[in-house]
Amino acid sequence: MVVYLMNTTHGKCRCGHIKLLVSLPEALESYSPRECDCDFCSARGIEYLSDPAGQITITGIEPLVVSRQGSDQAQFLSCNRCRVVVAVVLELENHLIGAVNAPLLDSYHRFGQKSVVSPRLLEANEKRSRWESIWSAVEINGQKQI
């Protein structure tokens, strides 16, 4: 029997109303956040972190603000009080996948140097394929769908 141990880190939005729990299969130091160079993400200082074998859990009493950008496929989730983007998700048939905004995590200082990515240069189907290969499973308030 193989037992996989996950490395976990917690985080929260700026006002603390949205809590994050990220479980990753590798040591936290082995991950490097991805800084998207689009205008939306750059203006907000968003750096994405995910692993296809990982899990992102988002909890909060307040409803999340959901917005779309770019190819209109992914949904950006923000706190409805402080408006910080906590994650980006993609709804698949029966579950969510996504990436968390890494600077909101308590262990942010443990991650490797960020890399710059340019998803805006990809076609819509290329973006979706890429996200499906690198994003984590996401659960929001116990739900696997928005």
Residue, then its C-alpha position, 0 to 999 in steps of 0.5 A: m500500500v502506497v501512502y502519499l503525505m501532503n505538505t500543507t500550507h494555510g492562507k487567507c485573503r487580506c481581511g481574513h474572511i476567506k481561508l485557504l488550505v493548500s495540500l501539495p505532494e512535494a516539499l513546498e520549497s520545490y514549487s515556484p509560483r507563476e506570475c501571469d503577465c496579463d493586465f488583470c493579474s499584473a495589476r493585482g500582483i497575482e502569482y498562481l500555485s497549483d499541482p495536479a496531484g494537489q488540493i485547494t480548499i477555500t472556506g468562508i462565510e461570505p459568498l465569493v465574487v466571481s469574475r471572468q477575464g481573457s478567454d472567459q473560461a476561468q473564473f476568478l474568485s475574490c473576497n467580497r469584502c477586501r476584493v483580493v483574488v484568492a484563486v482562479v478555477l475552471e469548472l469541469e463536468n463534475h468538479l473544479i480545478g484551479a490555482v491559488n494566489a500564492p502571496l496569500l499563503d503563510s508559507y509564501h517565503r518558502f516557495g522558489q523564485k516565481s516565473v512569468v507566464s503568458p497564457r494570453l498568448l495561447e488559444a482558448n483550447e490551449k489554455r484549457s488543456r494547460w490548466e487541466s494538466i497543471w491545476s489542482a482539485v478545488e473545493i469551496n465550502g465543501q462543494k466541488q462546484i461553484 
